[in-house]
Amino acid sequence: MTPSIFLRITDGKLILWDYRRHAQYEVGLQHVARLAELSATEEHAGAAAAIDAEIRASQILDEPEPDAWEWDCLARIFHVGSQIGHSNVATPRGTDDTDATDSYQGYVDYCASIVDKIPEMHIELPGEAIALPEVDSPELDALGRMSLWDALVARRTCRDFHAQGISLARVATALWVTFGAVHGAQRMDLLECGLMPVGYRRTSPSGGSLHPSEPYLVALRVDGLESGIYHYRSRTHALTRVAPALEPGRLGAMLCAQSFAEDLAYGVFVVSRFDKMWWKYPHSRAYRVALLDIGCLIQTFQLTCAAQGIQSWPTGYFVDHEINRLLELDDARHSVMFFLGAGIGSGSVAREALTAIHGSTRGG
């Protein structure tokens, strides 16, 4: 009947949600029954005339079923529900309509109105901080010797790794270049504009400069670092150990049988901190920004690995809830969103083990 509504029970009330317009209506069982009837017939008259008038006034039946949408309704809820373009959708500055005449002032005023609610921007988990090697000139010189174009051409997804170790210095460099506060702990560019600095800057852009993506290092074969899982502290370039070494085979299993991951030197679970973004961007549009944030980091990580002469592999295919439990995440506020792997390998996009063997295909 319509692809843009769903029903939800909240505090004992039945709520009809029109996510296309970001509108909610409290309804009764008689409304639900009538909607069910209308989904099966075009008859709009009769004893339900009063209810029909309420339904027509809501305009929830005005949108036809899309002709071409191959994913399920959950994907459409995300796609449509995170769009902006209807006059009744509140903008971040808190008004009902976008005022094209106020330029940047509205944004500044909005930021000033929420300044007393700034969440923690520098995530440091409890536990001993393990200092990483400083990123020194030899490591940076190695990155500088490859041009941007050469790094772009060399960047590729590898699935054939040789189970060889990598020095902690090279891993620390990749973490710092991708996730570190490379411009310092203070946002000097904002201070110079007379604005209050919030957070820090990485080499990749981030919506509102919030940097909601938190890296968790999976050390498998890192020379000079005990195997295990660590949270990377972006501001101080240090690690906090959060879990012991994974049992053999567990990483590949969590990555949905992509067992070649067992031969990586290290990996990074990228976790999105939704609570960072809720503070500044309460509209569901921000979920798109969280995904784009990770996309920028993926490219930065792979280009860095290419410049280091190390093979890399990104994947978004894994068992979310199992990894969230492993990392002890409150998945209502933050969740694993991606995995980045790196190591010494052939550079092959698909090793022999991923092609047909004994009549079957493994991994992806």
C-alpha positions in Angstrom: 0.0 0.0 0.0 2.7 2.4 1.0 6.4 1.8 1.5 6.9 4.7 3.9 5.0 3.8 7.1 5.5 1.4 10.0 3.9 0.8 13.4 5.6 1.0 16.7 4.4 0.5 20.3 5.8 3.1 22.6 4.8 3.6 26.3 1.6 1.6 25.6 0.7 3.7 22.7 0.4 2.6 19.1 2.4 5.0 16.9 2.2 5.1 13.1 5.5 6.5 11.8 5.6 8.1 8.3 9.4 8.1 7.9 9.2 9.9 4.5 7.9 13.0 6.2 9.4 12.3 9.7 5.9 12.5 11.1 4.4 10.4 13.8 0.7 9.8 14.6 -0.9 8.1 17.6 -3.5 5.7 16.2 -6.0 3.2 17.5 -6.8 -0.4 16.5 -9.6 0.9 14.3 -7.1 2.9 12.2 -4.9 -0.1 11.8 -7.9 -2.3 10.8 -9.0 0.3 8.2 -5.4 0.6 6.8 -5.4 -3.2 6.4 -8.7 -3.0 4.6 -7.5 -0.3 2.3 -4.4 -2.3 1.5 -6.6 -5.0 0.0 -9.2 -2.8 -1.7 -9.6 0.6 -3.3 -13.0 1.1 -1.5 -12.7 4.3 0.6 -16.4 4.8 1.5 -18.7 3.3 4.0 -18.9 3.1 7.8 -15.2 4.1 8.2 -15.7 7.5 6.5 -14.5 9.5 9.5 -11.4 7.4 9.9 -10.8 7.7 6.2 -10.8 11.4 6.5 -8.1 11.3 9.2 -6.0 8.9 7.0 -6.4 11.2 4.0 -5.4 14.2 6.0 -2.2 12.5 7.1 -1.2 12.0 3.4 0.4 8.7 4.3 -1.3 7.0 1.3 -0.1 9.6 -1.2 3.2 7.9 -2.1 2.9 5.0 -4.6 5.0 1.9 -4.2 8.3 2.4 -5.9 8.7 0.5 -9.2 12.4 -0.2 -8.7 13.7 -1.1 -5.2 15.5 -4.4 -5.0 16.4 -4.3 -1.3 14.0 -4.9 1.5 11.9 -2.4 3.5 14.6 -2.0 6.1 17.0 -0.6 3.6 14.3 1.7 2.3 13.6 3.0 5.8 17.3 4.0 6.1 17.4 5.4 2.6 14.3 7.5 2.8 14.3 8.2 6.6 17.8 9.7 6.4 16.9 12.1 3.6 16.4 15.9 4.0 14.1 17.8 1.7 10.7 18.3 3.4 9.8 21.6 5.0 8.6 19.9 8.1 12.0 18.3 8.9 13.9 20.4 11.5 17.3 21.6 10.4 20.3 21.3 12.8 19.9 25.0 13.7 16.5 24.1 15.2 14.1 25.9 12.8 11.5 24.4 10.5 12.8 25.8 7.3 16.3 26.3 5.9 17.0 30.0 5.7 19.4 30.5 2.8 20.0 34.2 3.8 21.7 33.7 7.1 24.8 32.1 5.7 27.1 30.6 8.4 25.6 32.6 11.3 22.8 30.1 11.9 25.3 27.3 12.2 27.4 29.2 14.7 24.4 30.1 16.8 23.3 26.5 16.8 26.7 25.3 18.0 26.7 28.0 20.7 23.3 26.7 21.9 24.7 23.1 22.6 28.2 24.0 23.8 27.3 23.0 27.4 26.5 19.4 26.2 29.8 18.5 24.5 30.5 14.8 24.9 33.9 13.3 25.5 35.8 13.8 22.3 39.1 12.1 23.2 38.2 8.4 23.9 40.6 6.8 26.3 39.5 3.4 27.7 40.4 2.5 31.3 43.6 0.6 31.7 47.3 1.1 31.4 48.4 3.1 28.4 51.0 1.4 26.2 53.1 4.0 24.5 53.7 3.4 20.8 57.0 4.3 19.0 57.1 7.8 17.9 56.5 8.2 14.2 60.1 9.1 13.1 61.6 10.5 10.0 62.6 7.2 8.4 59.0 6.0 8.5 57.6 9.2 7.2 60.3 9.5 4.5 59.3 6.1 3.3 55.7 7.4 2.8 57.0 10.5 1.1 59.0 8.6 -1.5 55.9 7.3 -3.2 53.8 9.9 -5.1 50.1 10.2 -4.5 49.5 8.8 -8.0 51.8 5.8 -7.4 50.0 5.1 -4.1 46.6 5.3 -5.8 47.6 2.9 -8.5 49.3 0.5 -6.0 46.3 0.4 -3.7 44.5 -2.8 -4.1 42.5 -5.3 -2.0 44.7 -8.4 -1.2 43.4 -11.7 0.1 46.6 -13.7 0.0 48.7 -13.1 3.1 51.9 -15.0 4.2 51.5 -15.0 8.0 54.6 -12.9 8.4 55.2 -10.3 11.1 55.4 -6.6 10.8 57.4 -4.2 13.1 55.5 -2.3 15.7 57.0 0.9 14.2 55.3 0.3 10.9 51.9 -0.5 12.6 52.2 2.6 14.8 52.8 4.7 11.7 49.8 3.4 9.9 47.6 4.0 13.0 48.9 7.5 13.4 48.6 8.5 9.8 45.1 7.1 9.6 43.6 7.6 13.0 46.0 9.9 14.9 45.6 13.6 15.8 48.3 14.5 13.3 47.5 18.2 13.6 47.9 18.3 17.3 45.6 18.0 20.3 44.1 21.5 19.8 42.1 22.8 16.8 44.4 25.8 16.2 42.5 26.6 13.0 39.3 27.2 15.0 41.2 29.2 17.7 42.6 31.5 15.0 39.0 32.2 13.8 37.9 33.1 17.3 35.9 29.8 17.7 36.0 27.3 20.6 37.9 24.2 19.4 36.2 20.9 19.9 38.0 17.6 19.3 41.0 17.2 16.9 41.8 16.7 13.3 42.9 13.6 11.4 44.2 13.3 7.9 40.7 12.3 6.7 37.7 14.6 6.8 34.9 14.0 9.2 31.4 15.5 9.5 31.4 18.3 12.0 35.1 17.3 12.8 33.6 14.8 15.3 35.7 11.8 14.2 33.2 9.2 15.6 35.3 6.3 14.2 37.3 4.6 16.9 40.1 2.0 16.0 40.6 -1.3 17.8 43.9 -2.9 16.8 43.9 -6.7 16.4 47.6 -7.6 16.8 48.3 -11.0 15.3 51.9 -10.8 14.2 53.2 -7.5 15.4 56.9 -7.7 16.3 57.4 -6.0 19.7 53.7 -6.2 20.8 51.9 -9.0 22.6 49.1 -10.5 20.5 45.7 -9.3 21.6 43.2 -6.5 20.9 43.9 -2.9 21.8 42.1 0.4 21.6 44.2 3.1 19.9 44.2 6.5 21.7 44.1 8.9 18.8 45.2 12.0 20.7 48.1 10.5 22.7 49.3 7.8 20.2 49.0 5.0 22.7 47.2 1.7 23.1 45.0 0.2 25.8 44.7 -3.6 25.9 41.0 -4.6 25.9 41.1 -8.4 25.1 43.6 -11.2 25.0 44.8 -12.9 21.8 42.1 -14.5 19.7 42.0 -18.3 19.6 43.2 -19.7 16.2 40.3 -19.6 13.7 38.1 -17.2 15.7 38.9 -14.1 13.6 38.1 -15.8 10.4 34.9 -17.1 11.9 33.8 -13.7 13.1 34.5 -12.4 9.6 32.0 -14.8 8.2 34.4 -17.6 7.2 36.9 -15.3 5.5 39.6 -17.5 6.9 42.5 -16.0 5.1 42.3 -13.2 7.7 44.1 -15.6 10.0 47.3 -14.9 8.1 47.2 -11.1 8.6 49.9 -9.3 10.5 47.3 -7.1 12.1 43.8 -5.8 11.6 41.6 -2.9 12.9 38.0 -3.0 13.9 36.5 0.4 13.2 33.8 1.3 15.7 31.4 4.2 15.3 30.5 6.2 18.3 27.0 7.3 17.6 26.8 9.2 20.9 29.4 11.6 19.6 27.2 12.5 16.7 23.9 12.7 18.5 25.1 15.7 20.4 25.5 17.8 17.3 23.4 16.0 14.7 20.2 14.6 16.1 18.7 13.9 12.7 19.0 10.4 11.3 20.9 11.9 8.3 24.0 11.7 10.5 24.0 7.9 10.2 25.0 8.4 6.5 27.8 10.7 7.7 29.1 8.0 10.1 29.4 5.6 7.2 31.1 8.2 5.0 33.5 8.9 7.8 34.6 5.3 7.7 34.9 5.3 3.9 37.4 8.1 4.1 39.5 6.3 6.6 39.4 3.1 4.5 41.1 4.9 1.6 43.6 6.6 3.9 44.6 3.3 5.5 44.9 1.5 2.2 47.0 4.3 0.6 49.2 4.3 3.7 49.7 0.6 3.4 50.5 0.9 -0.3 53.2 3.5 0.5 54.6 1.2 3.1 54.8 -1.7 0.7 52.2 -3.7 2.8 49.1 -5.4 1.4 45.7 -4.4 2.8 42.2 -5.8 2.8 39.0 -4.1 3.9 35.7 -5.8 4.6 32.3 -5.0 6.0 31.2 -8.6 6.2 31.2 -9.9 9.8 29.1 -11.0 12.8 28.3 -7.7 14.4 27.0 -8.7 17.8 29.9 -11.2 18.4 32.5 -8.5 17.8 30.6 -5.9 19.9 30.6 -8.4 22.8 34.3 -9.1 22.3 35.1 -5.3 22.4 32.6 -4.8 25.3 30.7 -2.2 23.4 27.4 -0.7 24.4 25.8 -1.4 21.0 23.0 1.1 21.7 25.6 3.9 21.6 28.5 2.4 19.5 29.0 -0.5 17.2 31.6 -2.1 15.0 31.1 -1.0 11.4 34.1 -2.2 9.4 37.4 -4.2 9.5 40.7 -3.3 8.0 43.4 -5.9 7.6 47.1 -5.6 6.7 50.1 -7.8 6.2 52.7 -9.2 3.9 51.2 -11.0 1.0 51.3 -11.6 -2.8 48.9 -8.8 -3.6 46.5 -11.3 -5.2 42.8 -10.3 -5.0 41.8 -13.9 -4.5 44.2 -16.6 -3.5 43.8 -20.2 -4.6 41.9 -21.0 -1.5 39.1 -18.7 -2.6 38.6 -20.3 -6.0 36.7 -23.5 -6.5 38.2 -26.3 -4.4 36.5 -29.6 -4.1 33.5 -28.1 -5.9 33.0 -25.3 -3.4 34.0 -21.6 -3.0 35.1 -20.1 0.3 35.1 -16.5 1.5 34.5 -13.3 -0.4 
